[in-house]
Amino acid sequence: MQNFLTVGLLAIGVFLSLPQGVIAETTVQHGTSLTGTLKYEKGYYHLDYVNPSAPKGGYVKQYSIGSFDSLNPFILKGTSAASIGLVFETLMKQPEDELSAMYGLIAETIEFPDDYSWAVFNLRPEARWHDGAPITADDVVFTFDLLTTKGHPFYRAYYANVETVEAESSKRVKFTFKGDLNRELPHIVGQLTVLPKAYFDNADFSKTTLEPIMGSGPYRVLEVNAPHSITYQRVKNYWGQDLPINKGQYNFDRIRVDYYMDQTVALEAFKAGEYDFRRENSARRWATGYDSSALSQGDIRKEEIRHELPTGMQAFVFNTRRPIFNDRRVRNAIGHAFDFEWSNKTLFYGQYDRTNSYFSNSELAARGLPSVQEVAYLEPFRSLLPSEVFDQEYKAPKSDGSGSDRRLLRRAKTLLQDAGWIIRDNRLIHSETLRQMEIEFLLNSPDFERIVQPFARNLERLGIFTNIRTVDTAQYQNRVDGFDFDIVVATFPQSDSPGNEQRDYWGSVAADTLGGRNLIGVKDEVVDTLIDRIIYAPDRESLVAASRALDRVLLWRHYVVPQFHSRTFRVAYWKRFGRPEITPKYGIGFFSWWIDSDLESEISRSKGN
């Protein structure tokens, strides 16, 4: 079998004896790559998109929406504080200019055999907790056991193929895997956030807390003013500050995050200089909301940064646990009532593209008709699948842009009639139960109301009673965690190398896991099989084919109404920052920025400070 991870890598070959005389080659390296090559060779000095001599210092203010009540981001309970991840470190870390690659952080090197049956992480001797104590293999073992038994349900699904974790020495920890070949497992366990065993001798992990948890990252919690703000302070003697993966980053001395109840208030606060950096997700606000004296004077900068990230799927998501959504014809009909073309022209200023894939903006997206290899994956389930999977390319319904395309609404009406729904007294009722179809859109931000309202009007033209309910962040999260909704807006992000996370998105087991990400409630043996094809794909060609096959099945099941995506990051910031010459292809690289003292003085003079 091809050693997919070691092709083209700088590696040291070691041989271990296996049962029945089998010899397996073991790779020892400074990083892992799911594509077969690493951009940064052993001994690299720093990432390309940083300034290794960036000055340290300064105070940065950011923002978040809603509120928080916990500093524990690892459990289902509570709403954790924004940016709390800055306090903690992982075994390995992914750069923003390389997809599907990770480099040593807490772990200096990783070892794994060519059958991917285990992975060993050799921890850096200099890795320290904030109190100065060393990070040990026992901490890693403790963390894994803690997260998979008491942590958020996500961890149990994500690490399902890990059989055992053992400390072979104080700085060497081994993960042994179970199941078939999975080229991604060494990479997955490398993402493990490590927690301090000693700290939890006197702390209850299962409860929310506003007491800072001991970390090992570049920042520690300085001040908590829940639910309004949190401030982080750079750790001056941070053990990892000179590592190649970190050099030139984490330059701000303090970072404060202030919370606002909605985006309208937050934007006005930004224009008034209450915080420094903002990433904009609303096309309307981007087009019309930033006009101010600060912008016209050049104190605020607006910038669109092109990226190459897979954009995944953002969509209106049906909860198929609700009986009315059991029939894919009903789901398809509802999708015909969303007029993207009108919305893009009228609401979004033409800034978006329609999403037609769960793996959009990547080679994993289904296109044209299925390839020979895709058909090989799909053919055993032909009788269980819509015929369109085999003979049509999926395209979301395209309207005339009028906002009420009669052709699409007639098609929706026909689909509903085929599913047993009829119009009576301008109400859509089921021909057997005589109950009217009622749908609630559950939202956690007023921003989306203007997008849902025209959609709802088209649904009402079909006789569907529609309610739009916007609730606060905590209530929204509780309802979504308990699958207590009809339709929500959700995003399913994708990487260039999908794997175990697909089980959490659409695996049958995850459908019954409260707090999990299978919001749709997918329970489908075809989907489960294709997920395994992705996870255990022996090479890139197989991975692409399996991903495209899964994409086709999910699309033609009409589990969601696809929305839209953009291939740029829209950012606005006060002119206080210095930036590296290079911007990473897959991110903004904000933590490689720094406070420019000259620009800082200009801003202070402009504000009259």
TAHU-V596510 format. One line per field, one symbol per residue. ss: DSSP state (a for helix, b for strand, c for the rest). burial: I if it has 24 or more other ideal C-beta (glycine too) atoms within 12 Angstrom, else O. Layout:
BEGIN
ss = ???
burial = ???
END
This chain:
BEGIN
ss = cccaaacccccbbbbbbcaaacbbbbbbbcbbbcccccccccccccccccccccccccbbbbbbbccccbcccccccccbcccaaaaccbcbbcccccccbbbbccbbbbbbbccccbbbbbbccccbcccccbccaaaaaaaaaaaaaaccaaaaaacccbbbbbbbbccbbbbbbcccccccaaaaaaccbcccccaaacccccccccccccccccbbbbbbbcccbbbbbbcccccccccccccccccccbbbbbbbccaaaaaaaaacccccbbbbccaaaaaaacccaaaacccbbbbbbbccccccbbbbbbccccaaaccaaaaaaaaccccaaaaaaaccccccbbcccccccccccccccccaaaaaaaaaaaaacccaaaaccccccccccccccaaaaaaaaaaaaaccbbbbccbbbbcccccbcbbbbbbccaaaaaaaaaaaaaaaacccbbbbbbccaaaaaaaaacccccbbbbbbccccccccaaaaaaccaaaaccccccccccccaaaaaaaaaaaccccaaaaaaaaaaaaaaaaacccbbbcbbccbbbbbbbccbbcccccccccccaaacbbcaaaaaaaaaaacc
burial = OOIIIIOOIOIOOOOOOOOOOOOIIIIIIIIIIIIIIIIIOOOOOIIIIIIOOIOIOIOIIIIIIIIIIIIIIIIIIIIIIIIIIIIIIIIIIIIIIIIIIIIIIIIIIIIIIIIIIIIIIIIIOOIIIIOOOIIIIIIIIIIIIIIIOIIIIIIIIIIIIIOOIOIOOOIIIIIIIOOOIIIIIIIIIIIIIIIIIOIIOOOOIOOIIOOIIIIIIIIIIOOIOIIOIIIIIIIOOIIIIOIIIIIIIIIIIIIIIIIIOIIOOIIOIIIOIIIIIIIIIIIIIIOOIIOOOIOOOOIIIIIOIOIOIIIIIIIIIIIIOIOIIOIIIIIIIIIIIIIIIIIIOOIIOOIIIIIIIIIIIIIIIIOOOIOOOIOOIIOOIOOOIIOOIIOOOIOIIOIOOOIIIOOIIOIIIOIIOOIOIIOOOOOIIIOOOOOOIOIIIIIIIOIIIIIIIIIIOIIIIIIIOIOIIIOIIOOIIOIIIOIOIIIIIIIIIIIIIIIIIIIIIIIIOIIOIIIIIIIIIIOIOIIIIIIIIIIIIIOIOIIIIIIIIIIIIIIIIIIIIIIIIIOIIIIIIIIIIIIIOOIIIIIIIIIIIIIOOOIIOOIOOOOOO
END
